[in-house]
């Protein structure tokens, strides 16, 4: 989709949710995702979009990668914005990253072949021992709503993502087939205390989780 079409689509999808999403990601990072990031790390966020994730992370160098020209307006203080597609990662970033995040991104790619190109680019960007953290809808548990989003193009599960990553030379460290609810419009309360409680209680995740978490490591 062209940039103007994406802007229109996301305006419909996320209109009026910016502040809520920012607060939610701050809680998610403090409650869970910060465990992968040290203060001296370099972190890349693929398809950064509204920059809620990269803005909330605490790292020495934070990079938002997204071809959307509006990304620079959404990036917080100190966040570098690089206008590029994930499968065309700039050579300057090769071997630069300690952690790469892909949150609700892979399902928007044009094909599985392009997903493999992204995996290869991420492997080049990571330092040895660096981690690739993937979060996204799991077709195994969200099959009834997966295609409700107009820009979802490929169906992925925790198993298919893990297999693709292993085929691309990664080692799988962690797989959580059921992690977060499907969307930020979930009926679950988004108060920080309740979100932190949800992150600690695996039975709740087994009940409500339709997004997967896969963590892979570059050997």
Secondary structure, DSSP 4 states (H G I P E B T S, - for coil): --HHHHHHHHHHHHTT-HHHHHHHHHHHHHHTGGGG--TT-EEEEET-TT-HHHHH---SEEEEE-S-TTHHHH--TTEEEE---GGG--GGGTT-EEEEEEES-GGGSS-HHHHHHHHHHHHHHEEEEEEEEEEEE-HHHHTTTGGGSTT--S---HHHHHHHHHHTTEEEEEEESS-S-S-TT-SS---HHHHHHHHH-HHHHHHH--EEEEEEEE-
